[in-house]
Amino acid sequence: MSKPYGGQLAEICEKFRIESSLDSVETLIDGIINKTFKVNFTSGKSYLLQQINSFVFARPEQVMGNIDLVTAHIMKKNPDGCNLHFHHTADGKNYYIDKNGSFWRLRNYLDAVTFNTCDDIAVLENAGRAFGRFQNMLSDFDASVLCETIPGFHNTVARMETLFEHASSDPMGRAAEVVRELDFISSVREKATELCKMTLSGAIPTRVTHNDTKISNVLFDKNTRLPLTVIDLDTVMPGMAAYDFGDTVRSAAGTASEDERDLSIVSLDIAKFEAYAKGFVSETRSGLTKTEIDTLAQGAFCVTVEQAVRFLDDYLTGDKYYKISYPLHNLCRARCQLKLAGDMLEKLPAMEKTVAKYAAL
């Protein structure tokens, strides 16, 4: 073994009861959050080994507990499909904590391709099918048994309240720069918090949701570009189906990146939206309620405003949460998301009509 981690990683893999010997190690990601390795064994099998950053994920045992329940449920529903499988230690845990307190997990390695961005309509439709299938397979799962690993993650009402409190206290002296942004958020506040309030009241059911539905979290077959499975389940917890739907629309169906400075080129690409909606709705129309289906398009608008609120709040409080590349980065992000949200609001009737079309098939 040529990698410096070889000896240590061999010991860790043994804890997950892999029978053959470690042959080689490839570092896939060595970042500030998780370290990810492809570990190859003499049996010819490969696995994905990750060291979880417990400073970012303060309750990793809860994260892995949620993952264990969800992946087991999906496996029962789809025993012959391409599923994520996290290996267990001798004491039945799907993680291992080493003598230094580092947190590890091991799952099957799937040879596939991912996309960070995509203009291919067929791939977007397939991403919709993947996230829709994930949602549908968990539609009968009791979300209340899962831990809320990030409390209030999509509580748009609370995030709005926090933003305006910080705008009032103005800890960094930046509030005067964002008057137009705050005015726009105030003007759409009722519409943007409507789905959150409906969920809190029980009018919309709480579901098991992924909560990080970027297109990069779908594995695709390298040759056919068909979806294999959804990955990165660290944020799986109770939530709203419309926000899972909407966050992919926000991140993948726009005409520009989320921090585009030239707002004149920022809008919703209706063709991309329709492709994603077609795939998602085709998989979820039997498992979601009529109210959920009817509000999917609005979910895209709500989650986009919420993301703008988060960026703007971070700017007002000193850029402590999101990593920035230049001083006004969070403000540019917020402005871009607000421009996208405004375009979504104008196109909302057309978006709702598109969802209804595929729901009726």
Steps between C-alpha positions, in 0.01 A plus 500: 500500500649829391261736674600644839155423639529130409581351839244703689231447240561126491431485875184707461368287214546191714253649748237486225564125457638511148641150454774557241814711537540865408692525174507872415354836600395793283424840654182632337429798723730644765307811586406708799179304564543129429799297386399236246702205380442222251640189666577207272528144632676188379158344437453748216233691689520871577330708767461866591653587837429838655630683802215722617573845635322495835551876537277555196266214592476551875287187551643247255337208683159654426596557136601136464194382691276678249700356212472147642122520524451657159735274306349190662152614400607565142677163483177323596308694236762457230705187583630449147575864426817705526496598867738654749618250759692611808693219664463427869751422770483194723287693750242587233594864436534649152793713618820462696674745733875447516732551798552864399128566498477514120168387352503255206251327273531256210257440214490321168683673216289565191678566171298785357507859379367819662428849368555826684304692237315374197331641191394155377119488527499118512743496794287756687191287447688198631617698803135576565420130476778418745393748767134420436563128538691569822203698630245243390682204656493687831142627470379237750789554742414665832716813492448557873741216585789690339717748689485862388876526460485867399212651703293755309692439177207595275301708748457792261292692754777490761770583245303807390459613860872460563588699188287798595625491859857520371405772252366699793797443733743540207807347671737571208354831386390356166121534514496825302652315203214249477185711528370393156564136576320522835209683335462225240514228764235687702278522192509122442522394864146364521530297180847373586401376846165351399617140454700506822191615689288233331748235611512632855119490511480150353335605174806362319644174639852476632699255287838335502698739282854513366553874561798530265353421161777632281529315169853401609339274761365264235716220361448431130598203285813598307365374169122542506483806729211329679478570874642236732441635847494810722807557719617730781234417758656700784211748508217245474242597763137615528406772251284611207488318167444834324829635634692195377338549159559873511864495599595300192306749288680786674845351451464325162226672298628853505691677223798594717700392804365589843755777546472662155574874519337590168135482604384566146577138410334347807164330443318169517546281193148369440624215280729379778219538753263295287754222453568472872131528590411226252744259660418587862121505466493175301650327804311680780145560375377180666672561833448872566172665595317727256598802708865400482486456124317831460769684699814345351562796270450745785759299693761609248414866561490458880830319531670750268385792713609309810847447354523870419401577858778274627761666278383848594489421871855367482609822330333714767668304780855490363519207257544236769317207341567490127850503363556814293747577220470879521345751746158533332464134406204424728324818393546403134367153577195647670429741214533221246258275690251783542511569127436131433218494754339803338510332161352185653217702648414641156516153345323322786168452312686334212702288743185385678337417167800288407487304826127446461551367147735226614299425813196425281676241283 
